[in-house]
Amino acid sequence: MFFLFLILLACIPISVGITILVLFKKSKLSKIIFLFLLMASFWQIDVSFLYAQQLFKEETIMLFFRIFRFGSIMVTPTILYIGYAIVQEILQDDFKNKWRFLVNRTTVLLSYGMALLVYIIGWSDRGINGLELVQMGSNIFYYPVNGELSWIFNSNVLFFVVNMIICFFISLDVQNKSERSFLVYFVIFTLIGYTIGFFNMFPSSGLFPSSIAILVFAISLLILSSRMHLDIVNNMNKKLFEQKKFLFQVINLNPNFIYAYDENGRYTLMNQSYAQLMGMNIQDKLEKADDDVFKDSLVEKQTVDHLTDINKLSQKVFIREESITGASGEEIWVQTVKVPIQINDSSAILAVSTDITERKQYEDEIKFQANHDALTGLPNRRMFNEDLTNLLEKAKMESSQNAIMFLDLDRFKYINDTLGHDVGDLLLIEVSRRINMLLKQKHKCANIYRLGGDEFTILLPQYNAENSEAFAKELLEQFKSGFLVDGCDHFITPSIGISVFPNDGYCVNALIKHADTAMYYVKERGKNNYQLFTSEMQQHFYRKMMIEKELRSALDNEEFELYYQPIMDVKTNKIIGMESLIRWNNEILGQVTPDEFIPIAEETGMIIPIGQWVLDTAIKQNVLFQKEACKPLVISINVSVRQLFEPTFVESLKNTIENTSIDATHIVLEITESIAMYAESMIEKLYELKKLGIRLSMDDFGTGYSSLSYLNKYPLDSLKIDKSFVIGMNREVENKALVKTIIAIAKQLDLKVIAEGVEGDEEYHFLSEIGCDYAQGYFISRPLPVTDFKEKYITASD
């Protein structure tokens, strides 16, 4: 019978564990605590079988003892598992980082692994040697006889203490007071219970300590969990009360008129705003209808509407704008939304009326917004055009001078894209504020406007060119110190263009256009400056615009022509090839130099079709030259970075080579040092070209992104020394040294060297002496059209 009593006692921890699961809705921590209590129950079942000598044979008791001994062993890693759950689910991130190296999935698994090893050893004679029947008075029970490896079980007991200490200190880091209290007391009572259970290791205890231990586990956890659950419920009730209180506070603080009434027209809810409007106390009005308190016609009309609403409203309804008179006699405009609701199984109407009186007064505000920038509050483009028109009309009558200033922020797009539009907007606000302050302090007659983006304009009445320049200098000073935005200083500069009435234009459009032109002129020349408009600027931008326009049809109109400049072998004094150079002759613009139109072609993307035309034409012409000269000639062709980035560039060039049957080794593509900016993405493309057999030459070497590492990475065949070094060799000793150094480096890298810009006999012989391979320049020949080049260098060689 005592055996059955102990078995029933073992059910207590399981029952408490199930209770905890229900109370805490099967959270991860509650599941692990349930596992702990389950192991405690197994521990008690294990001990119970030692009292079953009257029911089972010794062998059977030994079997069940060894099976359920699992519980007393596994409580040790389960305690660490509880600590792990606390770290993962309850601790804040900074405390998680503190414990993650000691208490993690790996250490928990290792702990369970060690416990499992202890359990397995217990199945051998070295763990449990057998059972010894012990009689203490009326109590008769079996006591396990430890084997030679019983120390391993004892070490498991030590690990339990260690794990409890770890759990204790982890629990101290829990921020929630209720949870911390639960966990700390749980650790304390568990340690006390396990300490009591430890006395089972002494036969004289009669194996009673384990029963007391699991009762301590179960009862303490039941009390602690009940107390914690009660705290949770109380906190929830407190929060619900606070939320309800907060809701009524919000309703009362809401400036809208909020009220609800039932089917009898009695008010069930009313906020302070509505009570004040009607001149009453909230408590006096609740549970009463309008006609119980007021007898005026307005209230009577509203009461009738209430009764009708209850019967007819089935969904949210917007009531049109209407005017009502409050208790003070003041007439206000409201717009009301009425929503049918259910309160305690009865129908009611919730109404929210918004005071729109001010909206009637906003017409002037709307007009203001239409003429002002929403971000900075400055007058906008519409206001600027209107004010400028009025200013010019006045100036024409008074014969006075007036200035217009266009201001654009340099690199603003970069800041906007990098730091975000929020920072960009704040920067615009700070810029406008600083400029406005300058105007108010020193130039009160001036007005600033924001046209949009980062563009501002300033009207300067009665200002001539001299006054405008002085003001522009003051304005530039304002940008020398940073703008504090979002806690950081941001530095930005302006480009300022100025036009003056009547010198730079007599109408609005002309002055705006000329100020804009002057501003872009500043941007092209380094930014962070100002410039008065001049007629030369207009001609500059007009020519640039015309070049872009005419460039678009130049290919179709066959306006391009290739000239060829011979390249001479310095050692043999023989022509080994030529460089193709594009020329453009336009009916409107005349002869346009490559320095003028190539940058525009690059900027607009027209360099792609133009460059393809140059490649095809130069290769085809070289084939003809070779046939007529009956000897191989190399053709050097300049290629831009934009061309190289074209996905179809290599394939297109391959097709041209195949169609013309040219030996690819007779083609040299000249690339500039700017490709160094795209080193990694460019190398693969260059190697594809090398596979075709094409030679590669670095053009204008020494003027751009010169780097020996790039020379080593790229599959180059030759370097072309920039003409600025060659032309100045006779005048500058440094240039001679640079040329010699470049040639020496090239030789070390097994690269051929071409010197361009050779204009005299002295330079030519010097290059020959220092080991230069090839030369080109006016000393040999100017670039020539096809006919002249063929006559001088192709047919003449026959």
C-alpha positions in Angstrom: 0.0 0.0 0.0 2.9 2.4 0.7 4.1 1.8 -2.8 0.7 3.0 -4.2 0.8 6.0 -1.9 4.2 7.0 -3.3 2.9 6.5 -6.9 0.0 8.8 -6.2 2.4 11.3 -4.7 4.4 11.2 -8.0 1.2 12.4 -9.8 1.2 15.7 -7.9 4.1 17.3 -9.9 2.5 16.2 -13.2 -0.8 17.8 -12.1 0.9 21.0 -11.2 2.7 21.0 -14.5 -0.6 20.6 -16.4 -2.0 23.5 -14.4 0.9 25.7 -15.3 0.5 24.8 -19.0 -3.2 25.9 -18.9 -2.5 29.1 -16.9 0.3 30.3 -19.3 -1.3 29.0 -22.5 1.5 26.5 -23.3 4.3 29.1 -23.6 7.8 27.7 -24.2 8.9 28.3 -20.7 5.8 26.7 -19.2 6.4 23.6 -21.4 10.0 23.3 -20.1 8.8 23.7 -16.5 6.2 21.0 -17.2 9.1 18.8 -18.4 11.0 19.6 -15.2 8.0 18.5 -13.1 7.6 15.4 -15.3 11.2 14.4 -14.6 10.5 15.0 -10.8 7.5 12.7 -11.1 9.7 10.0 -12.7 12.2 10.5 -9.9 9.4 9.7 -7.4 8.2 6.7 -9.4 11.8 5.5 -9.4 11.9 5.7 -5.6 8.4 4.2 -5.3 9.4 0.9 -7.0 12.1 0.4 -4.3 9.1 0.0 -1.8 7.4 -2.6 -4.1 9.2 -5.7 -2.7 5.8 -7.3 -1.8 4.4 -6.8 -5.3 7.3 -7.5 -7.7 10.4 -9.6 -7.8 13.8 -8.0 -7.3 14.7 -8.3 -11.0 11.5 -6.4 -11.9 12.1 -3.8 -9.3 15.6 -3.4 -10.6 14.3 -3.0 -14.2 11.8 -0.3 -13.3 14.3 1.5 -11.0 16.8 1.7 -13.8 14.0 2.9 -16.3 12.6 5.7 -14.1 16.0 6.7 -12.8 15.9 8.8 -16.0 13.9 11.4 -14.1 16.4 12.2 -11.2 19.2 12.4 -13.8 17.4 14.6 -16.4 16.4 17.3 -13.9 20.0 18.6 -14.1 20.0 19.5 -17.9 16.3 20.6 -17.7 17.3 23.3 -15.3 19.9 24.6 -17.8 17.2 24.3 -20.5 15.0 26.6 -18.4 17.8 29.1 -18.2 18.2 28.9 -22.0 14.5 29.6 -22.4 14.7 32.6 -20.2 17.6 34.0 -22.2 15.9 33.4 -25.5 12.3 34.6 -24.6 12.5 37.0 -21.7 15.8 38.8 -21.5 16.4 42.0 -23.4 19.0 42.0 -26.2 21.9 43.4 -24.2 21.5 40.7 -21.6 21.1 38.0 -24.2 24.5 39.0 -25.5 25.8 38.7 -22.0 24.7 35.0 -21.6 24.7 33.6 -25.1 28.2 32.2 -24.9 27.5 30.3 -21.7 23.8 29.3 -22.2 23.0 28.4 -25.7 21.6 25.5 -27.8 25.0 23.8 -27.8 25.6 23.9 -24.0 22.0 22.6 -23.4 22.5 19.7 -25.8 25.9 18.9 -24.2 24.2 18.9 -20.8 21.5 16.5 -22.0 24.2 14.4 -23.6 26.2 14.1 -20.4 23.0 13.3 -18.4 22.1 10.6 -21.0 25.6 9.1 -20.5 25.1 9.0 -16.7 21.7 7.3 -17.4 23.2 4.7 -19.7 26.1 3.9 -17.3 23.4 3.2 -14.6 22.2 0.2 -16.7 25.6 -1.4 -16.1 26.9 -3.1 -13.0 29.6 -0.4 -12.8 26.8 2.2 -12.3 24.3 0.2 -10.2 25.8 -3.0 -8.8 22.5 -4.2 -7.5 19.8 -3.8 -4.9 20.2 -4.3 -1.1 17.1 -5.0 1.0 17.0 -2.6 4.0 14.7 -2.9 7.0 14.2 0.1 9.3 11.6 -0.8 11.8 8.4 -1.5 9.9 9.8 0.0 6.7 11.3 -2.5 4.3 12.8 -1.3 1.0 15.5 -1.9 -1.5 18.4 0.4 -1.7 20.7 0.6 -4.7 24.3 -0.5 -4.3 26.5 1.8 -6.3 29.2 0.5 -8.7 32.7 1.8 -9.3 31.3 4.5 -11.7 28.8 5.9 -9.3 30.9 9.0 -9.1 29.6 10.0 -12.5 26.1 10.2 -11.0 27.5 12.3 -8.2 29.0 14.7 -10.7 25.6 15.1 -12.2 24.4 16.3 -8.8 27.2 18.8 -8.8 26.2 20.0 -12.3 22.6 20.5 -11.0 23.9 23.0 -8.4 26.0 24.8 -11.1 23.0 25.0 -13.4 20.8 26.3 -10.6 23.4 29.1 -9.9 23.4 30.0 -13.6 19.6 30.1 -13.6 19.6 32.3 -10.5 21.9 34.9 -12.0 20.1 34.8 -15.3 16.8 35.4 -13.5 18.2 38.5 -11.8 18.6 40.1 -15.3 14.9 39.7 -16.1 13.4 43.3 -16.3 9.8 42.4 -15.6 9.3 42.5 -11.9 6.7 39.8 -11.7 8.6 37.4 -14.0 11.8 38.0 -12.1 10.2 37.3 -8.8 8.7 34.1 -10.1 12.0 32.8 -11.6 14.2 33.8 -8.6 11.9 32.1 -6.1 11.5 29.1 -8.4 15.3 28.7 -8.4 15.5 29.1 -4.6 12.7 26.6 -3.8 14.0 24.1 -6.4 17.5 24.3 -4.9 16.0 23.7 -1.4 14.0 20.8 -2.7 16.9 19.2 -4.5 19.0 19.7 -1.4 16.4 17.8 0.6 16.3 15.1 -2.1 20.1 14.8 -2.0 19.7 13.0 1.4 18.2 10.0 -0.5 21.8 9.0 -1.0 21.9 7.9 2.6 20.0 4.6 3.4 19.2 5.9 6.9 16.8 8.5 5.3 14.5 5.7 4.2 14.2 7.3 0.7 11.7 9.9 2.1 13.7 13.0 1.1 12.8 12.6 -2.6 9.1 12.6 -1.7 9.6 15.8 0.3 11.7 17.3 -2.6 9.0 16.8 -5.3 6.4 18.2 -2.9 8.5 21.3 -2.5 8.9 21.5 -6.3 5.2 21.1 -6.9 3.8 23.2 -4.1 6.3 26.1 -4.6 5.7 26.1 -8.4 1.9 26.0 -7.9 2.0 28.9 -5.4 4.5 30.9 -7.6 2.6 30.3 -10.8 -0.8 31.1 -9.2 0.7 34.3 -7.8 2.2 35.2 -11.1 -1.0 34.5 -13.0 -2.9 36.6 -10.5 -0.4 39.4 -11.1 -0.9 39.0 -14.9 -4.7 39.2 -14.5 -4.5 42.2 -12.2 -2.1 43.9 -14.7 -4.5 43.2 -17.5 -7.4 44.5 -15.6 -5.4 47.6 -14.7 -4.4 48.1 -18.3 -8.0 47.7 -19.4 -9.1 50.2 -16.9 -6.3 52.6 -17.9 -7.2 52.1 -21.6 -10.9 52.8 -20.8 -9.9 55.8 -18.9 -7.5 56.9 -21.6 -10.2 56.4 -24.2 -12.6 58.7 -22.4 -9.8 61.2 -21.9 -9.1 61.1 -25.6 -12.8 61.5 -26.4 -13.0 64.4 -24.0 -9.8 66.0 -25.4 -11.0 65.5 -28.9 -12.1 68.9 -30.3 -14.8 67.2 -32.4 -18.3 66.9 -31.0 -18.8 63.2 -30.1 -22.0 61.8 -28.7 -24.2 58.7 -28.9 -27.9 58.2 -28.3 -30.3 55.2 -28.0 -33.6 54.5 -29.7 -35.3 56.7 -27.2 -33.1 59.6 -28.1 -31.3 59.5 -24.7 -27.6 60.3 -24.7 -25.4 57.4 -23.7 -22.1 59.1 -24.5 -21.0 62.7 -24.8 -17.6 64.4 -24.8 -16.6 67.7 -23.2 -16.6 69.6 -26.5 -20.2 68.7 -27.2 -21.3 69.5 -23.6 -19.6 72.9 -23.8 -21.2 73.6 -27.1 -24.6 72.9 -25.7 -23.8 74.7 -22.4 -24.4 71.7 -20.1 -22.8 69.3 -17.7 -22.0 65.8 -19.1 -23.6 64.0 -16.1 -26.7 66.2 -16.3 -27.2 65.2 -19.9 -26.4 61.4 -19.9 -29.5 59.1 -19.9 -31.7 62.1 -20.9 -33.1 63.2 -24.2 -32.8 66.7 -25.5 -36.4 67.6 -24.7 -35.8 66.6 -21.1 -33.4 69.5 -20.7 -34.0 72.0 -23.5 -37.1 73.3 -25.2 -35.6 75.4 -28.0 -36.5 74.6 -31.6 -33.0 73.6 -32.6 -32.9 70.8 -29.9 -36.4 69.7 -30.8 -35.4 69.3 -34.4 -32.4 67.3 -33.5 -34.4 65.0 -31.2 -36.7 64.1 -34.1 -33.7 63.3 -36.3 -32.3 61.0 -33.6 -35.5 58.9 -33.5 -35.6 58.7 -37.3 -31.9 57.7 -37.4 -32.3 54.7 -35.2 -34.9 53.2 -37.5 -33.3 54.0 -40.9 -29.5 54.0 -40.5 -27.9 50.6 -41.5 -24.4 51.8 -42.3 -22.1 54.8 -41.9 -23.8 58.0 -43.2 -22.2 61.3 -44.0 -24.4 64.3 -43.2 -24.0 67.3 -45.3 -22.5 70.5 -44.0 -24.9 72.4 -41.8 -25.0 75.4 -39.5 -26.0 75.0 -35.9 -26.3 77.5 -33.0 -24.6 76.7 -29.7 -25.7 77.7 -26.2 -23.6 80.8 -26.5 -25.6 81.9 -29.5 -22.5 81.5 -31.8 -23.3 79.9 -35.1 -20.8 77.3 -36.3 -20.6 75.0 -39.2 -20.3 71.2 -38.7 -20.0 68.1 -40.8 -21.3 65.0 -39.1 -20.7 61.3 -39.5 -23.3 58.9 -37.9 -22.6 55.2 -37.4 -25.1 52.6 -36.1 -23.7 50.6 -33.1 -24.9 47.9 -30.7 -24.6 48.6 -27.0 -25.9 45.9 -24.5 -28.1 44.3 -27.2 -29.8 47.6 -27.9 -29.4 49.8 -31.0 -27.7 53.2 -30.8 -26.2 55.9 -33.0 -22.7 57.2 -32.6 -22.2 60.7 -34.1 -19.0 62.6 -34.7 -19.4 66.3 -35.7 -16.4 68.2 -37.0 -16.3 72.0 -36.6 -15.5 73.2 -40.2 -16.0 76.9 -39.4 -12.4 77.7 -39.9 -12.5 76.0 -43.3 -14.8 78.8 -44.5 -12.1 81.1 -43.5 -9.4 79.2 -45.4 -10.0 80.7 -48.8 -7.3 83.2 -48.2 -5.1 80.4 -47.0 -5.7 78.4 -50.1 -4.7 81.4 -52.2 -1.6 81.7 -50.1 -0.7 78.0 -50.6 -1.3 78.4 -54.4 1.4 81.1 -54.4 3.8 79.7 -51.9 6.1 76.7 -51.6 4.8 74.1 -49.2 8.2 73.0 -47.9 10.0 76.3 -47.3 7.0 78.7 -47.2 8.7 80.9 -49.8 6.8 82.4 -52.7 6.7 80.0 -55.6 7.2 80.2 -59.4 3.7 81.6 -60.0 4.3 84.4 -57.5 7.7 85.0 -58.9 6.4 85.5 -62.5 3.6 87.7 -61.2 6.0 89.9 -59.1 8.6 90.1 -61.8 5.9 91.2 -64.3 4.7 93.9 -61.9 8.3 94.9 -61.1 9.2 95.4 -64.8 6.1 97.4 -65.5 7.0 99.7 -62.7 10.6 99.8 -63.8 9.6 100.8 -67.4 7.6 103.7 -66.0 10.4 104.8 -63.7 13.3 104.0 -66.0 15.0 102.1 -63.2 17.3 99.1 -63.1 16.4 95.8 -61.5 18.2 92.6 -61.2 17.2 88.9 -61.2 19.3 86.3 -59.6 19.0 82.6 -60.3 20.5 80.4 -57.6 21.0 76.6 -57.9 22.6 74.4 -55.1 25.6 72.4 -56.3 25.7 68.7 -55.7 22.2 68.8 -54.0 21.0 65.8 -56.0 24.0 63.8 -54.6 23.0 64.8 -51.0 19.3 64.0 -51.7 20.1 60.6 -53.2 22.7 59.6 -50.6 21.2 60.9 -47.4 17.5 60.7 -48.4 14.8 63.2 -49.3 14.1 64.0 -45.6 17.6 65.4 -45.1 17.4 67.1 -48.5 14.1 68.8 -47.5 15.5 70.0 -44.2 18.6 71.3 -46.0 16.4 73.3 -48.4 14.5 74.8 -45.4 17.8 75.8 -43.7 19.2 77.4 -46.9 16.0 79.4 -47.5 16.0 80.5 -43.8 19.6 81.7 -44.0 19.0 83.6 -47.2 15.8 85.1 -45.9 17.6 86.3 -42.8 20.2 88.0 -44.9 17.5 89.8 -46.9 15.7 90.9 -43.8 18.9 92.3 -42.3 20.6 94.0 -45.2 18.4 93.9 -48.3 14.8 94.5 -47.2 13.5 95.4 -50.6 14.6 92.0 -52.1 12.4 88.9 -52.3 13.4 85.3 -52.5 11.4 82.6 -54.3 11.7 78.8 -54.6 11.0 77.7 -58.2 11.2 74.0 -57.3 13.8 71.4 -56.4 17.0 73.2 -55.4 16.4 76.3 -57.6 15.8 79.7 -56.0 15.4 83.1 -57.5 15.8 86.6 -55.9 14.3 89.8 -57.2 16.5 92.8 -56.5 14.5 96.1 -57.2 16.6 99.2 -57.9 19.8 97.0 -58.2 22.3 97.5 -61.0 25.1 95.2 -62.0 27.5 96.5 -59.4 25.0 96.2 -56.5 24.0 92.7 -57.7 27.6 91.5 -57.7 28.2 92.9 -54.2 25.0 91.1 -53.0 26.2 87.8 -54.8 29.4 88.0 -52.8 27.5 88.4 -49.5 25.3 85.4 -50.6 28.4 83.2 -51.2 29.7 84.1 -47.8 26.5 82.7 -46.3 27.4 79.3 -47.6 30.9 79.1 -46.2 29.6 77.7 -42.9 27.8 74.4 -42.7 24.0 74.0 -42.4 23.0 72.1 -39.3 20.5 69.4 -40.4 19.5 66.4 -38.3 22.4 67.0 -35.9 25.1 67.1 -38.6 26.8 69.9 -40.5 26.2 69.8 -44.2 28.2 71.9 -46.6 26.8 73.0 -49.9 27.6 75.7 -52.4 25.5 77.8 -54.9 25.9 78.6 -58.5 24.5 82.1 -59.1 23.5 83.7 -62.4 22.4 87.4 -62.7 20.6 89.3 -65.4 19.9 93.1 -65.1 16.9 95.0 -66.6 17.0 96.6 -69.1 20.6 95.8 -70.2 20.1 92.0 -70.4 16.5 91.9 -71.5 13.4 94.0 -71.7 10.8 91.3 -71.0 10.2 88.6 -68.4 11.2 85.7 -70.5 14.4 87.2 -71.7 15.6 88.1 -68.2 14.7 84.7 -66.8 16.5 82.9 -69.7 19.6 85.0 -69.4 19.9 84.6 -65.6 19.4 80.9 -66.1 22.1 80.9 -68.8 24.6 82.8 -66.5 23.9 80.2 -63.8 24.7 77.3 -66.0 27.8 79.1 -67.2 29.0 79.1 -63.6 28.2 75.4 -63.2 30.2 74.5 -66.3 33.2 76.4 -64.8 33.5 74.8 -61.4 30.4 76.0 -59.5 30.4 77.9 -56.2 30.5 81.3 -57.9 28.4 84.0 -59.5 28.3 85.5 -63.0 26.6 88.4 -64.7 25.0 87.6 -68.0 27.0 88.5 -71.1 26.2 88.0 -74.8 29.2 85.7 -75.2 27.5 83.2 -72.9 24.5 83.2 -75.1 26.6 82.5 -78.1 28.4 79.7 -76.2 25.2 77.9 -75.1 23.6 78.6 -78.5 26.5 76.9 -80.3 26.4 74.0 -77.9 22.7 73.6 -78.4 23.2 73.8 -82.2 26.0 71.2 -82.1 23.7 68.8 -80.2 20.9 69.4 -82.6 22.9 69.0 -85.8 24.9 66.1 -84.4 21.7 64.0 -84.3 21.4 64.1 -88.1 25.1 64.2 -89.0 25.4 60.5 -89.6 22.3 60.3 -91.8 23.5 63.3 -93.8 27.0 61.8 -94.2 28.7 64.8 -92.7 31.5 62.9 -91.0 34.8 62.2 -92.7 37.9 60.3 -91.5 41.4 61.7 -91.8 44.5 59.6 -91.3 47.7 60.5 -89.7 50.7 58.2 -90.4 52.6 56.4 -87.6 56.3 55.9 -88.3 58.7 53.3 -87.0 61.5 55.4 -85.4 64.2 52.7 -86.1 63.4 52.1 -89.8 61.8 55.5 -90.6 59.0 53.6 -92.4 55.3 54.1 -92.1 53.8 51.1 -90.3 50.2 52.3 -90.0 48.0 55.3 -89.3 45.5 56.7 -86.8 42.0 57.5 -87.9 40.7 60.9 -86.8 37.1 62.0 -87.2 36.2 65.4 -88.8 32.8 67.0 -89.0 31.8 69.6 -91.6 28.2 70.9 -91.1 26.4 73.3 -93.5 25.2 75.5 -90.6 28.1 75.3 -88.1 30.9 74.8 -90.6 34.0 72.8 -89.5 33.4 71.6 -85.9 36.5 70.3 -84.1 36.4 67.0 -82.3 37.2 68.8 -79.0 33.8 70.5 -79.4 31.5 67.8 -80.5 33.0 64.6 -78.9 32.1 65.7 -75.3 28.6 66.5 -76.4 28.3 63.1 -78.2 29.5 61.4 -75.0 27.0 63.3 -72.9 24.0 62.6 -75.1 25.0 59.0 -75.9 25.4 59.7 -79.6 29.0 58.6 -79.3 27.7 55.0 -79.7 26.5 55.2 -83.3 29.2 57.6 -84.3 31.9 55.4 -82.7 30.5 52.4 -84.6 30.6 54.3 -87.9 34.3 55.2 -87.2 35.2 51.6 -86.5 33.4 50.2 -89.6 34.7 53.0 -91.9 38.4 52.9 -90.6 38.6 49.1 -90.9 37.1 49.0 -94.4 39.4 51.8 -95.5 42.4 50.0 -94.0 41.6 46.9 -96.1 41.6 49.0 -99.2 44.9 50.7 -98.2 46.5 47.3 -97.7 45.4 46.0 -101.1 46.7 49.0 -102.9 50.0 49.2 -100.9 50.5 45.4 -101.0 51.8 45.4 -97.5 50.3 45.2 -94.0 49.3 48.5 -92.3 48.0 49.0 -88.8 44.9 51.1 -88.2 44.6 52.9 -84.8 41.1 53.7 -83.8 40.0 55.7 -80.7 37.3 54.1 -78.6 35.3 55.7 -75.8 34.5 54.1 -72.5 30.7 54.4 -73.3 31.3 52.3 -76.4 33.2 49.6 -74.4 30.3 49.4 -72.0 27.8 48.6 -74.8 26.8 44.9 -74.4 27.0 44.4 -78.2 30.3 46.1 -78.8 32.5 43.0 -79.0 30.1 41.1 -81.1 29.6 44.0 -83.5 33.3 44.5 -83.9 33.7 40.7 -84.5 31.1 40.9 -87.3 33.0 43.8 -89.0 36.3 41.9 -88.9 34.6 38.8 -90.4 32.8 40.9 -93.1 36.0 42.7 -94.2 38.3 39.7 -93.8 40.9 41.9 -92.1 43.6 40.4 -90.0 42.5 41.5 -86.5 46.2 42.0 -85.5 46.2 45.0 -87.8 43.6 46.8 -85.7 44.7 48.8 -82.7 42.0 50.2 -80.3 43.2 53.3 -78.4 41.5 53.5 -75.0 42.0 56.3 -72.5 43.2 56.1 -68.9 39.7 56.9 -67.7 38.8 53.2 -67.9 40.8 52.9 -64.7 37.7 54.2 -62.9 36.0 51.0 -64.0 38.9 48.6 -63.6 37.2 45.5 -62.5 34.3 45.7 -64.9 36.5 46.6 -67.8 39.2 43.9 -67.7 36.9 41.1 -68.9 35.8 43.2 -71.9 39.4 43.9 -72.8 40.3 40.3 -72.7 37.4 39.5 -75.0 38.8 41.9 -77.5 42.3 40.4 -77.2 40.8 37.0 -78.0 39.8 38.4 -81.3 43.4 39.2 -82.0 43.0 43.0 -81.7 45.8 45.1 -80.2 45.1 47.5 -77.3 46.9 50.8 -76.7 46.6 53.3 -73.8 46.1 56.7 -75.3 47.2 60.0 -73.8 49.2 58.2 -71.2 50.3 60.3 -68.2 47.4 62.8 -68.2 44.6 60.8 -66.5 44.4 58.0 -64.0 47.9 56.7 -64.4 48.7 53.7 -62.3 51.2 50.9 -62.8 48.7 48.5 -61.3 46.3 49.2 -64.1 49.1 48.7 -66.7 49.8 45.4 -65.1 46.1 44.3 -65.1 45.1 45.4 -68.6 46.2 43.2 -71.6 47.8 46.2 -73.3 50.2 46.1 -76.3 51.4 49.7 -76.3 51.4 53.1 -74.7 50.9 56.4 -76.5 52.7 59.3 -74.7 50.5 62.3 -74.6 51.6 65.1 -76.9 51.7 67.7 -74.1 54.9 65.9 -72.8 56.5 65.5 -76.3 55.9 69.0 -77.6 57.4 70.5 -74.4 60.5 68.3 -74.3 62.8 71.0 -75.7 61.6 73.7 -73.3 61.1 71.6 -70.1 63.8 69.3 -68.8 61.1 67.6 -66.6 59.2 66.6 -69.7 62.2 64.9 -71.2 62.7 63.0 -67.9 59.0 62.0 -67.9 59.2 60.7 -71.4 62.3 58.7 -70.7 60.7 57.3 -67.5 57.5 56.3 -69.4 59.5 54.5 -72.1 61.6 52.7 -69.4 58.5 51.6 -67.6 56.9 50.4 -70.9 60.0 48.4 -71.8 59.9 46.7 -68.4 56.3 45.7 -69.0 57.1 44.6 -72.6 54.9 47.3 -74.2 55.6 49.3 -77.4 55.7 53.1 -77.1 54.2 55.6 -79.5 54.9 59.3 -79.1 52.4 61.7 -80.6 52.8 65.4 -81.2 56.3 65.1 -82.7 56.8 68.5 -84.4 60.6 68.7 -85.0 63.6 66.9 -86.0 65.2 67.3 -82.6 62.3 65.6 -80.8 62.3 62.8 -83.3 66.0 62.0 -82.9 65.8 62.2 -79.2 62.9 59.7 -79.1 65.0 57.4 -81.4 67.9 57.6 -79.0 65.9 56.7 -75.8 64.2 53.7 -77.4 60.8 55.0 -78.5 59.3 52.6 -81.0 56.9 54.7 -83.0 56.1 58.4 -83.6 53.4 60.5 -85.1 53.0 64.3 -85.5 53.3 67.2 -87.8 57.0 66.5 -88.3 55.9 63.4 -90.2 52.6 64.6 -91.5 49.4 66.3 -90.6 46.2 64.3 -90.6 45.1 63.9 -94.2 41.9 63.0 -96.0 41.7 59.6 -97.7 42.7 60.8 -101.2 45.8 62.8 -100.0 46.9 60.0 -97.6 46.6 57.4 -100.3 48.5 59.6 -102.8 51.3 60.4 -100.3 51.8 57.1 -98.5 50.0 54.3 -100.4 50.5 54.8 -104.2 53.8 56.6 -103.6 55.2 53.5 -101.9 54.7 51.5 -105.1 
